[in-house]
Amino acid sequence: MLLHCLGMSHRMWGCLDTLADSFELITCDFPGHGDAPVPDAAYRIEDLSDRLAVALRQAGIARAHVLGLSLGGCVAQYLAAETPDLVDRLILCDTTPCYDDDARGNWRVRAAAAREYGPTSLLRQVEPVWFTPDYLARQPTPPGLALMRESFAACPPEGYALACEALAVVDLTELMDEIHARTLVLCGDHERLAFREAADWLAQSIRGAKLAWVPKAAHASVLEQPAWIAAVLRSFLG
């Protein structure tokens, strides 16, 4: 089960389609992203996880490996803690259990900007966070960056804003003792300090978790280094 990050959709996981020879790859769109309609009201990370659990059970999927990137990683943490029977192995990629006060305020600023100007207005701010300078400088435009731009352009402003507001209030720190799935934490070695610290904290707080640094990658490490991550996943998942 592959859970996408803010502003993206199930389409981002084409970067890992080489794994389809060994695994059934299941993707979804969070509310207001991709093919999923914009919800009528605010929601929380817990709501996304609960809906995902229902969808898995309805599909007859008794147990799955779950990989979540950033926003998807928050959902994956809650899913693994609250419905441990559904999660076999857990991969948390460039994510955090919570944000500090400054980051919470920034999420609300981004939500307001998305509503007024659209998600594409945030690309200049977000691209240097998601990708390393070398990746951004490549010509022609690399596929991960091109897909990001396309996805942000297609993302409804309200869908993006509501997800920002869900991230602004997330706090999963008290749930780590409830995660019993074998866990791998991945983080780009060029990631921002807050996320590198969160990766360390997750690896130390989830019993038995392992930590691996994705080389030459920032926040969108899955898009920047898909071949490296696919190889690591094959080893971790067996």
PyRosetta script that sets phi, psi and omega in degrees:
from pyrosetta import init, pose_from_sequence

init()
pose = pose_from_sequence("MLLHCLGMSHRMWGCLDTLADSFELITCDFPGHGDAPVPDAAYRIEDLSDRLAVALRQAGIARAHVLGLSLGGCVAQYLAAETPDLVDRLILCDTTPCYDDDARGNWRVRAAAAREYGPTSLLRQVEPVWFTPDYLARQPTPPGLALMRESFAACPPEGYALACEALAVVDLTELMDEIHARTLVLCGDHERLAFREAADWLAQSIRGAKLAWVPKAAHASVLEQPAWIAAVLRSFLG")
pose.set_psi(1, 122.6)
pose.set_omega(1, -175.1)
pose.set_phi(2, -113.9)
pose.set_psi(2, 121.1)
pose.set_omega(2, -173.6)
pose.set_phi(3, -113.4)
pose.set_psi(3, 120.0)
pose.set_omega(3, -170.3)
pose.set_phi(4, -79.3)
pose.set_psi(4, 171.7)
pose.set_omega(4, -179.8)
pose.set_phi(5, -96.9)
pose.set_psi(5, 177.9)
pose.set_omega(5, -177.6)
pose.set_phi(6, -59.1)
pose.set_psi(6, 134.3)
pose.set_omega(6, 175.7)
pose.set_phi(7, 82.1)
pose.set_psi(7, -7.0)
pose.set_omega(7, -178.5)
pose.set_phi(8, -105.3)
pose.set_psi(8, -164.8)
pose.set_omega(8, -179.7)
pose.set_phi(9, -155.5)
pose.set_psi(9, -173.7)
pose.set_omega(9, 178.5)
pose.set_phi(10, -58.4)
pose.set_psi(10, -21.8)
pose.set_omega(10, -177.2)
pose.set_phi(11, -63.9)
pose.set_psi(11, -24.1)
pose.set_omega(11, -177.1)
pose.set_phi(12, -63.7)
pose.set_psi(12, -23.3)
pose.set_omega(12, -173.9)
pose.set_phi(13, -81.0)
pose.set_psi(13, 2.1)
pose.set_omega(13, 170.0)
pose.set_phi(14, -58.4)
pose.set_psi(14, -22.0)
pose.set_omega(14, 179.5)
pose.set_phi(15, -67.0)
pose.set_psi(15, -18.5)
pose.set_omega(15, 179.9)
pose.set_phi(16, -113.8)
pose.set_psi(16, 21.1)
pose.set_omega(16, -175.4)
pose.set_phi(17, -68.3)
pose.set_psi(17, -12.5)
pose.set_omega(17, 175.4)
pose.set_phi(18, -64.8)
pose.set_psi(18, -20.1)
pose.set_omega(18, 179.4)
pose.set_phi(19, -74.8)
pose.set_psi(19, -10.3)
pose.set_omega(19, -176.1)
pose.set_phi(20, -66.3)
pose.set_psi(20, -14.4)
pose.set_omega(20, 177.7)
pose.set_phi(21, -75.5)
pose.set_psi(21, -14.8)
pose.set_omega(21, -178.0)
pose.set_phi(22, -122.5)
pose.set_psi(22, -19.5)
pose.set_omega(22, -174.8)
pose.set_phi(23, -135.8)
pose.set_psi(23, 149.8)
pose.set_omega(23, 168.5)
pose.set_phi(24, -82.0)
pose.set_psi(24, 116.8)
pose.set_omega(24, -177.3)
pose.set_phi(25, -92.9)
pose.set_psi(25, 121.2)
pose.set_omega(25, -178.7)
pose.set_phi(26, -113.5)
pose.set_psi(26, 127.9)
pose.set_omega(26, 179.5)
pose.set_phi(27, -127.0)
pose.set_psi(27, 166.4)
pose.set_omega(27, 177.1)
pose.set_phi(28, -152.4)
pose.set_psi(28, 170.7)
pose.set_omega(28, 173.9)
pose.set_phi(29, -115.5)
pose.set_psi(29, 129.9)
pose.set_omega(29, 173.9)
pose.set_phi(30, -72.1)
pose.set_psi(30, 160.3)
pose.set_omega(30, -176.4)
pose.set_phi(31, -52.8)
pose.set_psi(31, 132.3)
pose.set_omega(31, 178.5)
pose.set_phi(32, 75.6)
pose.set_psi(32, 16.4)
pose.set_omega(32, 178.0)
pose.set_phi(33, -129.9)
pose.set_psi(33, 145.8)
pose.set_omega(33, 176.7)
pose.set_phi(34, 57.2)
pose.set_psi(34, -125.5)
pose.set_omega(34, -178.2)
pose.set_phi(35, -90.3)
pose.set_psi(35, -1.8)
pose.set_omega(35, -177.0)
pose.set_phi(36, -85.3)
pose.set_psi(36, 131.9)
pose.set_omega(36, -179.4)
pose.set_phi(37, -66.6)
pose.set_psi(37, 157.1)
pose.set_omega(37, 175.6)
pose.set_phi(38, -70.8)
pose.set_psi(38, 129.8)
pose.set_omega(38, -179.1)
pose.set_phi(39, -71.8)
pose.set_psi(39, 161.5)
pose.set_omega(39, -178.3)
pose.set_phi(40, -80.9)
pose.set_psi(40, -14.0)
pose.set_omega(40, -175.5)
pose.set_phi(41, -146.1)
pose.set_psi(41, 168.5)
pose.set_omega(41, 178.0)
pose.set_phi(42, -64.6)
pose.set_psi(42, 158.0)
pose.set_omega(42, 177.5)
pose.set_phi(43, -143.1)
pose.set_psi(43, 171.5)
pose.set_omega(43, 178.8)
pose.set_phi(44, -121.0)
pose.set_psi(44, 165.9)
pose.set_omega(44, 177.0)
pose.set_phi(45, -55.9)
pose.set_psi(45, -38.8)
pose.set_omega(45, 179.4)
pose.set_phi(46, -59.3)
pose.set_psi(46, -37.3)
pose.set_omega(46, 178.8)
pose.set_phi(47, -64.6)
pose.set_psi(47, -41.9)
pose.set_omega(47, 179.2)
pose.set_phi(48, -62.2)
pose.set_psi(48, -41.9)
pose.set_omega(48, 179.3)
pose.set_phi(49, -65.1)
pose.set_psi(49, -43.6)
pose.set_omega(49, -179.9)
pose.set_phi(50, -61.5)
pose.set_psi(50, -41.9)
pose.set_omega(50, 178.5)
pose.set_phi(51, -64.4)
pose.set_psi(51, -39.1)
pose.set_omega(51, 179.2)
pose.set_phi(52, -64.8)
pose.set_psi(52, -41.8)
pose.set_omega(52, 178.8)
pose.set_phi(53, -61.0)
pose.set_psi(53, -43.2)
pose.set_omega(53, 178.1)
pose.set_phi(54, -61.8)
pose.set_psi(54, -44.4)
pose.set_omega(54, -178.7)
pose.set_phi(55, -63.3)
pose.set_psi(55, -40.7)
pose.set_omega(55, 178.3)
pose.set_phi(56, -63.6)
pose.set_psi(56, -44.2)
pose.set_omega(56, 180.0)
pose.set_phi(57, -65.4)
pose.set_psi(57, -40.9)
pose.set_omega(57, 179.0)
pose.set_phi(58, -64.4)
pose.set_psi(58, -30.9)
pose.set_omega(58, 178.7)
pose.set_phi(59, -81.5)
pose.set_psi(59, -2.0)
pose.set_omega(59, 179.2)
pose.set_phi(60, 76.7)
pose.set_psi(60, 22.1)
pose.set_omega(60, 179.6)
pose.set_phi(61, -93.8)
pose.set_psi(61, 108.1)
pose.set_omega(61, -174.3)
pose.set_phi(62, -77.5)
pose.set_psi(62, -30.7)
pose.set_omega(62, -174.2)
pose.set_phi(63, -159.2)
pose.set_psi(63, 139.8)
pose.set_omega(63, -177.3)
pose.set_phi(64, -144.6)
pose.set_psi(64, 151.7)
pose.set_omega(64, 163.9)
pose.set_phi(65, -76.5)
pose.set_psi(65, 140.0)
pose.set_omega(65, -175.8)
pose.set_phi(66, -127.2)
pose.set_psi(66, 124.8)
pose.set_omega(66, 174.9)
pose.set_phi(67, -116.4)
pose.set_psi(67, 127.7)
pose.set_omega(67, 177.5)
pose.set_phi(68, -128.2)
pose.set_psi(68, 133.1)
pose.set_omega(68, 178.0)
pose.set_phi(69, -106.0)
pose.set_psi(69, 121.9)
pose.set_omega(69, 175.2)
pose.set_phi(70, 56.1)
pose.set_psi(70, -110.6)
pose.set_omega(70, 175.1)
pose.set_phi(71, -51.7)
pose.set_psi(71, -46.6)
pose.set_omega(71, 178.6)
pose.set_phi(72, -61.8)
pose.set_psi(72, -30.8)
pose.set_omega(72, 177.5)
pose.set_phi(73, -68.4)
pose.set_psi(73, -35.1)
pose.set_omega(73, 175.1)
pose.set_phi(74, -63.5)
pose.set_psi(74, -44.8)
pose.set_omega(74, 178.3)
pose.set_phi(75, -62.3)
pose.set_psi(75, -41.4)
pose.set_omega(75, -179.0)
pose.set_phi(76, -64.3)
pose.set_psi(76, -38.4)
pose.set_omega(76, 177.8)
pose.set_phi(77, -60.0)
pose.set_psi(77, -47.9)
pose.set_omega(77, -178.1)
pose.set_phi(78, -66.0)
pose.set_psi(78, -41.7)
pose.set_omega(78, 179.8)
pose.set_phi(79, -59.5)
pose.set_psi(79, -45.6)
pose.set_omega(79, -178.2)
pose.set_phi(80, -66.9)
pose.set_psi(80, -34.0)
pose.set_omega(80, -179.4)
pose.set_phi(81, -76.3)
pose.set_psi(81, -41.1)
pose.set_omega(81, -172.6)
pose.set_phi(82, -92.0)
pose.set_psi(82, -25.4)
pose.set_omega(82, 178.4)
pose.set_phi(83, -131.4)
pose.set_psi(83, 64.8)
pose.set_omega(83, -175.1)
pose.set_phi(84, -61.2)
pose.set_psi(84, -23.7)
pose.set_omega(84, 179.3)
pose.set_phi(85, -66.4)
pose.set_psi(85, -21.7)
pose.set_omega(85, -177.5)
pose.set_phi(86, -87.7)
pose.set_psi(86, -20.2)
pose.set_omega(86, -170.6)
pose.set_phi(87, -108.5)
pose.set_psi(87, 117.3)
pose.set_omega(87, 177.3)
pose.set_phi(88, -82.9)
pose.set_psi(88, -71.2)
pose.set_omega(88, 175.3)
pose.set_phi(89, -119.4)
pose.set_psi(89, 149.3)
pose.set_omega(89, -171.6)
pose.set_phi(90, -122.9)
pose.set_psi(90, 131.0)
pose.set_omega(90, 176.3)
pose.set_phi(91, -123.1)
pose.set_psi(91, 116.9)
pose.set_omega(91, -178.6)
pose.set_phi(92, -108.3)
pose.set_psi(92, 114.9)
pose.set_omega(92, -170.6)
pose.set_phi(93, -116.7)
pose.set_psi(93, 119.5)
pose.set_omega(93, 176.0)
pose.set_phi(94, 46.6)
pose.set_psi(94, 58.2)
pose.set_omega(94, -175.9)
pose.set_phi(95, -138.0)
pose.set_psi(95, 178.9)
pose.set_omega(95, -176.7)
pose.set_phi(96, -151.4)
pose.set_psi(96, 155.1)
pose.set_omega(96, 175.1)
pose.set_phi(97, -83.2)
pose.set_psi(97, -17.3)
pose.set_omega(97, -178.9)
pose.set_phi(98, -166.7)
pose.set_psi(98, 169.9)
pose.set_omega(98, 178.7)
pose.set_phi(99, -121.8)
pose.set_psi(99, 153.3)
pose.set_omega(99, 176.3)
pose.set_phi(100, -78.2)
pose.set_psi(100, 176.5)
pose.set_omega(100, -174.1)
pose.set_phi(101, -61.3)
pose.set_psi(101, -39.2)
pose.set_omega(101, 179.5)
pose.set_phi(102, -63.3)
pose.set_psi(102, -44.0)
pose.set_omega(102, 180.0)
pose.set_phi(103, -66.8)
pose.set_psi(103, -38.0)
pose.set_omega(103, 177.7)
pose.set_phi(104, -60.4)
pose.set_psi(104, -43.0)
pose.set_omega(104, 177.6)
pose.set_phi(105, -63.8)
pose.set_psi(105, -37.6)
pose.set_omega(105, 179.7)
pose.set_phi(106, -66.4)
pose.set_psi(106, -34.9)
pose.set_omega(106, 176.8)
pose.set_phi(107, -61.8)
pose.set_psi(107, -38.5)
pose.set_omega(107, 179.3)
pose.set_phi(108, -69.9)
pose.set_psi(108, -35.8)
pose.set_omega(108, 175.9)
pose.set_phi(109, -63.9)
pose.set_psi(109, -43.5)
pose.set_omega(109, 179.3)
pose.set_phi(110, -65.5)
pose.set_psi(110, -36.9)
pose.set_omega(110, 177.2)
pose.set_phi(111, -61.6)
pose.set_psi(111, -44.6)
pose.set_omega(111, 179.6)
pose.set_phi(112, -64.1)
pose.set_psi(112, -41.0)
pose.set_omega(112, 179.6)
pose.set_phi(113, -65.2)
pose.set_psi(113, -40.1)
pose.set_omega(113, 179.3)
pose.set_phi(114, -63.7)
pose.set_psi(114, -41.2)
pose.set_omega(114, 179.6)
pose.set_phi(115, -65.4)
pose.set_psi(115, -38.8)
pose.set_omega(115, -175.0)
pose.set_phi(116, -83.8)
pose.set_psi(116, -39.2)
pose.set_omega(116, -171.6)
pose.set_phi(117, -119.4)
pose.set_psi(117, -8.9)
pose.set_omega(117, -178.0)
pose.set_phi(118, 92.5)
pose.set_psi(118, 154.1)
pose.set_omega(118, -178.9)
pose.set_phi(119, -59.2)
pose.set_psi(119, -30.6)
pose.set_omega(119, -178.5)
pose.set_phi(120, -64.2)
pose.set_psi(120, -22.2)
pose.set_omega(120, 178.4)
pose.set_phi(121, -65.6)
pose.set_psi(121, -16.0)
pose.set_omega(121, -177.5)
pose.set_phi(122, -95.4)
pose.set_psi(122, -4.3)
pose.set_omega(122, -174.2)
pose.set_phi(123, -60.4)
pose.set_psi(123, -41.2)
pose.set_omega(123, -178.7)
pose.set_phi(124, -60.9)
pose.set_psi(124, -33.9)
pose.set_omega(124, 178.7)
pose.set_phi(125, -78.2)
pose.set_psi(125, -38.0)
pose.set_omega(125, -170.4)
pose.set_phi(126, -86.1)
pose.set_psi(126, -37.0)
pose.set_omega(126, -175.4)
pose.set_phi(127, -54.4)
pose.set_psi(127, -45.0)
pose.set_omega(127, 179.1)
pose.set_phi(128, -68.3)
pose.set_psi(128, -16.4)
pose.set_omega(128, 176.2)
pose.set_phi(129, -83.4)
pose.set_psi(129, -37.6)
pose.set_omega(129, -176.1)
pose.set_phi(130, -77.5)
pose.set_psi(130, -33.6)
pose.set_omega(130, -171.6)
pose.set_phi(131, -129.1)
pose.set_psi(131, 152.5)
pose.set_omega(131, 176.3)
pose.set_phi(132, -72.4)
pose.set_psi(132, 157.9)
pose.set_omega(132, 178.1)
pose.set_phi(133, -56.6)
pose.set_psi(133, -39.3)
pose.set_omega(133, 180.0)
pose.set_phi(134, -62.6)
pose.set_psi(134, -39.5)
pose.set_omega(134, 179.8)
pose.set_phi(135, -67.7)
pose.set_psi(135, -43.3)
pose.set_omega(135, -179.4)
pose.set_phi(136, -64.8)
pose.set_psi(136, -27.4)
pose.set_omega(136, -176.7)
pose.set_phi(137, -85.2)
pose.set_psi(137, -7.4)
pose.set_omega(137, -176.8)
pose.set_phi(138, -64.6)
pose.set_psi(138, 145.7)
pose.set_omega(138, 174.0)
pose.set_phi(139, -131.2)
pose.set_psi(139, 135.1)
pose.set_omega(139, -4.3)
pose.set_phi(140, -67.2)
pose.set_psi(140, 175.0)
pose.set_omega(140, -178.7)
pose.set_phi(141, -53.5)
pose.set_psi(141, 124.8)
pose.set_omega(141, -178.9)
pose.set_phi(142, -66.5)
pose.set_psi(142, 154.7)
pose.set_omega(142, -172.6)
pose.set_phi(143, -60.0)
pose.set_psi(143, -38.2)
pose.set_omega(143, -179.8)
pose.set_phi(144, -63.4)
pose.set_psi(144, -42.1)
pose.set_omega(144, 179.1)
pose.set_phi(145, -68.2)
pose.set_psi(145, -41.5)
pose.set_omega(145, 178.4)
pose.set_phi(146, -61.9)
pose.set_psi(146, -42.4)
pose.set_omega(146, 179.7)
pose.set_phi(147, -66.7)
pose.set_psi(147, -38.8)
pose.set_omega(147, 177.7)
pose.set_phi(148, -58.9)
pose.set_psi(148, -48.1)
pose.set_omega(148, -179.1)
pose.set_phi(149, -62.4)
pose.set_psi(149, -42.0)
pose.set_omega(149, 177.7)
pose.set_phi(150, -63.5)
pose.set_psi(150, -41.7)
pose.set_omega(150, -176.6)
pose.set_phi(151, -68.8)
pose.set_psi(151, -42.1)
pose.set_omega(151, 177.9)
pose.set_phi(152, -64.1)
pose.set_psi(152, -37.6)
pose.set_omega(152, 179.2)
pose.set_phi(153, -66.4)
pose.set_psi(153, -31.3)
pose.set_omega(153, -178.6)
pose.set_phi(154, -88.6)
pose.set_psi(154, -14.3)
pose.set_omega(154, -175.6)
pose.set_phi(155, -76.1)
pose.set_psi(155, 124.5)
pose.set_omega(155, 178.2)
pose.set_phi(156, -61.6)
pose.set_psi(156, 138.5)
pose.set_omega(156, -179.3)
pose.set_phi(157, -52.5)
pose.set_psi(157, -43.8)
pose.set_omega(157, -178.4)
pose.set_phi(158, -69.5)
pose.set_psi(158, -34.3)
pose.set_omega(158, 177.2)
pose.set_phi(159, -62.7)
pose.set_psi(159, -42.5)
pose.set_omega(159, 177.9)
pose.set_phi(160, -66.4)
pose.set_psi(160, -44.7)
pose.set_omega(160, -176.6)
pose.set_phi(161, -63.5)
pose.set_psi(161, -42.6)
pose.set_omega(161, -179.7)
pose.set_phi(162, -63.9)
pose.set_psi(162, -36.1)
pose.set_omega(162, 177.2)
pose.set_phi(163, -67.5)
pose.set_psi(163, -39.6)
pose.set_omega(163, 175.3)
pose.set_phi(164, -57.8)
pose.set_psi(164, -43.5)
pose.set_omega(164, -177.9)
pose.set_phi(165, -69.3)
pose.set_psi(165, -30.4)
pose.set_omega(165, 174.7)
pose.set_phi(166, -67.5)
pose.set_psi(166, -39.9)
pose.set_omega(166, 178.7)
pose.set_phi(167, -68.5)
pose.set_psi(167, -30.4)
pose.set_omega(167, -178.4)
pose.set_phi(168, -64.1)
pose.set_psi(168, -23.5)
pose.set_omega(168, -176.0)
pose.set_phi(169, -114.8)
pose.set_psi(169, 2.1)
pose.set_omega(169, -176.5)
pose.set_phi(170, -68.2)
pose.set_psi(170, 139.6)
pose.set_omega(170, 173.4)
pose.set_phi(171, -154.2)
pose.set_psi(171, 102.3)
pose.set_omega(171, -175.5)
pose.set_phi(172, -110.2)
pose.set_psi(172, 13.5)
pose.set_omega(172, -171.8)
pose.set_phi(173, -61.7)
pose.set_psi(173, -28.6)
pose.set_omega(173, -177.6)
pose.set_phi(174, -82.8)
pose.set_psi(174, -1.2)
pose.set_omega(174, -173.9)
pose.set_phi(175, -98.4)
pose.set_psi(175, -6.0)
pose.set_omega(175, -171.0)
pose.set_phi(176, -61.3)
pose.set_psi(176, -34.2)
pose.set_omega(176, 178.8)
pose.set_phi(177, -68.1)
pose.set_psi(177, -15.1)
pose.set_omega(177, -178.9)
pose.set_phi(178, -91.1)
pose.set_psi(178, -4.6)
pose.set_omega(178, 179.1)
pose.set_phi(179, -91.4)
pose.set_psi(179, 115.6)
pose.set_omega(179, -177.7)
pose.set_phi(180, -113.4)
pose.set_psi(180, -5.8)
pose.set_omega(180, 178.7)
pose.set_phi(181, -67.0)
pose.set_psi(181, 147.0)
pose.set_omega(181, 172.7)
pose.set_phi(182, -62.8)
pose.set_psi(182, 126.9)
pose.set_omega(182, -167.0)
pose.set_phi(183, -124.9)
pose.set_psi(183, 137.8)
pose.set_omega(183, 172.4)
pose.set_phi(184, -120.1)
pose.set_psi(184, 125.8)
pose.set_omega(184, 176.5)
pose.set_phi(185, -102.7)
pose.set_psi(185, 125.4)
pose.set_omega(185, 178.2)
pose.set_phi(186, -115.6)
pose.set_psi(186, 142.2)
pose.set_omega(186, 179.5)
pose.set_phi(187, -153.2)
pose.set_psi(187, 134.8)
pose.set_omega(187, 177.4)
pose.set_phi(188, -62.1)
pose.set_psi(188, 139.8)
pose.set_omega(188, -178.9)
pose.set_phi(189, -74.4)
pose.set_psi(189, -9.9)
pose.set_omega(189, 173.8)
pose.set_phi(190, -106.3)
pose.set_psi(190, 15.3)
pose.set_omega(190, 179.9)
pose.set_phi(191, -66.5)
pose.set_psi(191, 159.3)
pose.set_omega(191, 175.6)
pose.set_phi(192, -63.6)
pose.set_psi(192, 154.1)
pose.set_omega(192, -175.5)
pose.set_phi(193, -55.4)
pose.set_psi(193, -43.0)
pose.set_omega(193, -176.9)
pose.set_phi(194, -59.6)
pose.set_psi(194, -39.5)
pose.set_omega(194, -179.8)
pose.set_phi(195, -77.0)
pose.set_psi(195, -31.9)
pose.set_omega(195, 175.1)
pose.set_phi(196, -66.5)
pose.set_psi(196, -39.6)
pose.set_omega(196, 176.4)
pose.set_phi(197, -66.6)
pose.set_psi(197, -37.8)
pose.set_omega(197, 178.2)
pose.set_phi(198, -65.2)
pose.set_psi(198, -38.6)
pose.set_omega(198, 178.1)
pose.set_phi(199, -61.9)
pose.set_psi(199, -45.1)
pose.set_omega(199, 176.5)
pose.set_phi(200, -59.6)
pose.set_psi(200, -44.4)
pose.set_omega(200, -177.7)
pose.set_phi(201, -64.3)
pose.set_psi(201, -44.0)
pose.set_omega(201, 179.3)
pose.set_phi(202, -61.5)
pose.set_psi(202, -44.4)
pose.set_omega(202, -178.5)
pose.set_phi(203, -64.3)
pose.set_psi(203, -31.9)
pose.set_omega(203, 179.4)
pose.set_phi(204, -82.8)
pose.set_psi(204, -25.8)
pose.set_omega(204, -172.2)
pose.set_phi(205, -94.6)
pose.set_psi(205, -21.7)
pose.set_omega(205, 177.7)
pose.set_phi(206, -95.8)
pose.set_psi(206, 122.5)
pose.set_omega(206, -173.8)
pose.set_phi(207, -55.7)
pose.set_psi(207, 122.4)
pose.set_omega(207, 175.6)
pose.set_phi(208, 79.0)
pose.set_psi(208, 3.0)
pose.set_omega(208, -176.7)
pose.set_phi(209, -66.7)
pose.set_psi(209, 148.6)
pose.set_omega(209, 175.7)
pose.set_phi(210, -112.9)
pose.set_psi(210, 151.7)
pose.set_omega(210, -179.4)
pose.set_phi(211, -122.4)
pose.set_psi(211, 134.1)
pose.set_omega(211, 175.1)
pose.set_phi(212, -133.5)
pose.set_psi(212, 137.7)
pose.set_omega(212, 179.2)
pose.set_phi(213, -95.9)
pose.set_psi(213, 126.3)
pose.set_omega(213, -178.6)
pose.set_phi(214, -80.7)
pose.set_psi(214, 119.1)
pose.set_omega(214, -174.8)
pose.set_phi(215, -70.9)
pose.set_psi(215, 142.0)
pose.set_omega(215, 175.4)
pose.set_phi(216, 53.5)
pose.set_psi(216, 48.9)
pose.set_omega(216, -178.5)
pose.set_phi(217, -145.1)
pose.set_psi(217, 148.7)
pose.set_omega(217, 175.5)
pose.set_phi(218, -108.5)
pose.set_psi(218, -136.1)
pose.set_omega(218, -172.3)
pose.set_phi(219, -68.0)
pose.set_psi(219, -40.7)
pose.set_omega(219, -179.3)
pose.set_phi(220, -90.6)
pose.set_psi(220, 56.8)
pose.set_omega(220, -173.7)
pose.set_phi(221, -61.1)
pose.set_psi(221, -33.0)
pose.set_omega(221, 179.7)
pose.set_phi(222, -63.7)
pose.set_psi(222, -38.1)
pose.set_omega(222, 179.4)
pose.set_phi(223, -77.0)
pose.set_psi(223, -32.6)
pose.set_omega(223, -175.7)
pose.set_phi(224, -81.7)
pose.set_psi(224, -35.0)
pose.set_omega(224, -176.8)
pose.set_phi(225, -131.1)
pose.set_psi(225, 57.7)
pose.set_omega(225, -175.8)
pose.set_phi(226, -63.4)
pose.set_psi(226, -37.8)
pose.set_omega(226, -177.6)
pose.set_phi(227, -67.0)
pose.set_psi(227, -41.2)
pose.set_omega(227, 178.9)
pose.set_phi(228, -63.4)
pose.set_psi(228, -45.4)
pose.set_omega(228, -178.3)
pose.set_phi(229, -67.2)
pose.set_psi(229, -39.2)
pose.set_omega(229, 178.3)
pose.set_phi(230, -60.1)
pose.set_psi(230, -41.3)
pose.set_omega(230, 179.3)
pose.set_phi(231, -65.0)
pose.set_psi(231, -42.5)
pose.set_omega(231, 178.2)
pose.set_phi(232, -64.1)
pose.set_psi(232, -40.6)
pose.set_omega(232, 179.2)
pose.set_phi(233, -64.4)
pose.set_psi(233, -41.2)
pose.set_omega(233, 177.8)
pose.set_phi(234, -59.2)
pose.set_psi(234, -41.7)
pose.set_omega(234, 179.5)
pose.set_phi(235, -67.7)
pose.set_psi(235, -43.4)
pose.set_omega(235, -176.4)
pose.set_phi(236, -70.7)
pose.set_psi(236, -39.5)
pose.set_omega(236, -175.9)
pose.set_phi(237, -85.8)
pose.set_psi(237, -18.6)
pose.set_omega(237, 176.3)
pose.set_phi(238, 76.7)
pose.dump_pdb("model.pdb")
